[in-house]
Amino acid sequence: QVQLVESGGGLVQAGGSLRLSCAASGSIYSSYPMDWCWYRQAPGKERELVATVGSSGSLNYVDSVKGRFTISRDNTKNTAYLQMNSLKVEDTAVYYCSLLTPRGDYWGQGTQVTVSS
């Protein structure tokens, strides 16, 4: 089994920055291809895929965060990051990390990000 623990959420003013971390532990096989994803879900809205970093290092972002958010991974620490700059009120949501592996998909518990005006 694999456990994901997110950290780094909080309250920040518009224009500010936060860095989210997602650490994986448990039965992780570093030789397997693994994709990291960050999702978010705002109140009353569906969960949205925000950013992905593939096992090859490929990066993808939803249009609304391009140029402001950066996803990265540290394979030596089994950790993914989401650097969020120039935050907007509309970025307010619970952010979830997900690890996609050949043995299954795993999710973190979520971390709240609140951006005030």
Secondary structure, DSSP 8 states (H G I E B T S, - for coil): -EEEEEE--EEEETT--EEEEEEEEES--TTS--EEEEEEE-TTS--EEEEEE-TT--EEE-GGGTTTEEEEEETTTTEEEEEE-S--GGG-EEEEEEEEETTEEEE---EEEEEE-
